[in-house]
Amino acid sequence: MTTLSVTAKGQITLKRDLLQHIGIQQGQRVEVVKLPDGELRIKAKQQTQPISSVFGLLKDKTSGTVVSIEEMNQAVAAGWAGDK
């Protein structure tokens, strides 16, 4: 178990190993959920992209060929992640 100190401003700093454990990287936002009995859940905020970001992802890659379901799923996942 890790113990953290609260500053005079009421803030805490999570140690690097805790951030890595929950998959949070520098500059990323976190979500904090209040749970019963005074507990908190901290998790990495999932980045969202508009649905329009997936439109046209396969346009230049297909060139008239048939695309597999796996390739479509990869393209959709890349679009949602913001990787075009």
C-alpha positions as a printed NumPy array, in Angstrom:
array([[  0.   ,   0.   ,   0.   ],
       [  1.188,   3.513,  -0.785],
       [  0.639,   6.439,   1.589],
       [  0.378,   9.972,   0.183],
       [  0.485,  13.343,   1.96 ],
       [ -2.079,  16.093,   1.52 ],
       [ -0.653,  19.581,   0.933],
       [ -1.907,  22.778,   2.589],
       [ -3.932,  23.382,  -0.612],
       [ -5.67 ,  20.012,  -0.19 ],
       [ -3.811,  18.38 ,  -3.075],
       [ -2.057,  15.04 ,  -3.418],
       [  0.517,  13.893,  -5.938],
       [  0.289,  10.358,  -7.283],
       [  3.632,   8.631,  -7.595],
       [  4.846,   7.546, -11.022],
       [  4.413,   3.83 , -10.346],
       [  0.748,   4.406,  -9.413],
       [  0.145,   6.394, -12.593],
       [  1.795,   3.701, -14.687],
       [ -0.278,   1.036, -12.938],
       [ -3.531,   2.677, -14.064],
       [ -2.191,   3.618, -17.503],
       [ -2.023,   7.381, -17.152],
       [  0.608,   9.269, -19.143],
       [  1.896,  12.809, -18.824],
       [ -0.624,  15.408, -19.961],
       [ -3.526,  12.963, -19.897],
       [ -6.669,  13.75 , -17.917],
       [ -8.062,  11.544, -15.167],
       [-11.577,  10.841, -13.966],
       [-12.344,  10.541, -10.258],
       [-15.518,   8.739,  -9.205],
       [-16.837,   9.014,  -5.647],
       [-17.743,   5.59 ,  -4.246],
       [-19.649,   4.719,  -1.066],
       [-17.79 ,   4.591,   2.256],
       [-15.46 ,   7.467,   1.334],
       [-13.587,   5.643,  -1.421],
       [-12.497,   7.141,  -4.762],
       [-11.876,   5.46 ,  -8.105],
       [ -9.251,   7.119, -10.32 ],
       [ -8.922,   6.127, -13.963],
       [ -7.532,   7.483, -17.194],
       [-10.086,   9.577, -19.072],
       [-10.782,   7.978, -22.417],
       [-10.18 ,  10.294, -25.32 ],
       [-13.124,  10.545, -27.655],
       [-13.274,  11.442, -31.3  ],
       [-16.344,  12.427, -33.308],
       [-17.873,   9.626, -35.409],
       [-16.922,  11.601, -38.53 ],
       [-13.24 ,  10.865, -37.807],
       [-13.717,   7.32 , -39.149],
       [-15.263,   8.409, -42.457],
       [-12.991,   7.857, -45.425],
       [-10.332,   5.897, -43.552],
       [-10.32 ,   3.076, -46.105],
       [-10.697,   5.283, -49.186],
       [ -7.007,   5.416, -50.148],
       [ -6.202,   1.938, -48.829],
       [ -8.692,  -0.168, -50.765],
       [ -8.186,   0.977, -54.375],
       [-10.946,  -1.347, -55.535],
       [ -9.805,  -4.384, -53.545],
       [-11.836,  -6.264, -50.988],
       [-11.055,  -5.392, -47.365],
       [-11.261,  -7.991, -44.605],
       [-13.275,  -7.51 , -41.417],
       [ -9.997,  -7.395, -39.463],
       [ -8.696,  -4.544, -41.664],
       [-11.987,  -2.683, -41.217],
       [-11.818,  -3.139, -37.439],
       [ -8.213,  -1.876, -37.393],
       [ -9.184,   1.183, -39.439],
       [-12.135,   1.947, -37.165],
       [ -9.984,   1.543, -34.033],
       [ -7.328,   3.837, -35.518],
       [ -9.989,   6.419, -36.359],
       [-11.389,   6.427, -32.84 ],
       [ -7.852,   6.748, -31.452],
       [ -7.228,   9.739, -33.711],
       [ -4.638,   7.904, -35.877],
       [ -5.483,   8.482, -39.529]])
